[in-house]
């Protein structure tokens, strides 16, 4: 289904639903999307194959008699739309009680050009272009590390979407993305080192293969030696990727779903200082050049740029229409769909944590004896909402005299993120936050003392 076909499907479905459900329906919404993607895979540094995939779908929500009905389908044909209408009507008979109010039309807070979500050059990338991008990463890495096996994937995607509802909302958006990811596998007898690095942007010109190469090369060079780590309370520097361990429980607590369910430890603390005054965390659905930026969320609410924690003080949460209504708050433009087959839920546009005033190299040099953490195992397992974690380290290093001296193994760390990001334990944030996973910009985080347990003692 092309972009034009997606908009036609949203139109046709809305008309069919309104005719079928009649004036008793207090709310009707349709959503249609189409996408096509292209991927080139490399195995052991060589092109393994290319694959193309197109997908499309439609979804609808309606409220009648105080009950909510939802259905989604992959078939946008006329017969498929008829079946979808039948499914929505069937769902209304057993749906959840709801007085959800869908938004009316409003001005867009930003236009497509300002957000940079669409790039003609990205949309036009072919197999040969993706192969060249992959080789731009793999070539330098293979030359510098001939004993390491490198696999990679390079992807290009194009997405079109349209949302319509009975109240007059009619919004369309389109987006492109190009990404490159590389995995390094260094095996020495019974010692296996795996590390992964990726970069993703809407625009081809913003993708920097050299930055991916440098990140992988730095971690491999640091891991050339394996050394023993001490146990005890040590200073720990988290890379931006490693710092996700600290920020993830906080983001859970800032989500409207946990607030609505009463499980967020922050639900009653708006206006209170909950972290170190240096911490400023922003949800930015309008960040230029970020994946996922768009004028409206997946429910037609305008997106915004909002500080959720400012100066360490909690200022609010992210809400979709449902959680906002249930908690007596205004929707924040954070209604996100997991695809056409899932109902919208509260999510983040783009999470950005402000940096500090020192480069990460200075933070590293300030450590007399401690750890540098890049990845952990088991992140997200268990009940992380209270902020408590205990994880074995996956890729981490020993720091002595401000220098990385080697990789450490068989080490675990434990703590509570609200304590570690508080004024007693937070020692510093790097000056230049870095992109992580396409959805975050995060600084390096230096924690003054964290409990570390090493099997070596």
Secondary structure, DSSP 8 states (H G I E B T S, - for coil): --HHHHHHHHHHHHHHHHHHHGGGEEEEEEEEEEEEEEEEEEETTEEEEEEEEEEEEEEEEEEETTEEEEEEES--SHHHHHHHHHHHHHHHHH--B-----------SS-HHHHT---HHHHT--HHHHHHHHHHHHHHHHHH-TTSEEEEEEEEEEEEEEEEETTS-EEEEEEEEEEEEEEEEEEETTEEEEEEEEEEESSGGG--HHHHHHHHHHHHHHTSSB-----EEEEEEE-TTTTHHHHHHHHHHHBHHHHHHT--TTTT-TTSB-S-TT--EEEETT-TT-TT--SB-TTS-B--EEEEEETTEE---B--HHHHHHHT----S-EE-SSTTS--EE--S-EEE---SB-HHHHHHT-SEEEEEEEESSTT-S--TTSEEEEEEEEEEEEETTEEEEEE-SEEEEEEHHHHTSTTTEEEEBSS-EEETTTEEE--EEEEEEEEEETT-
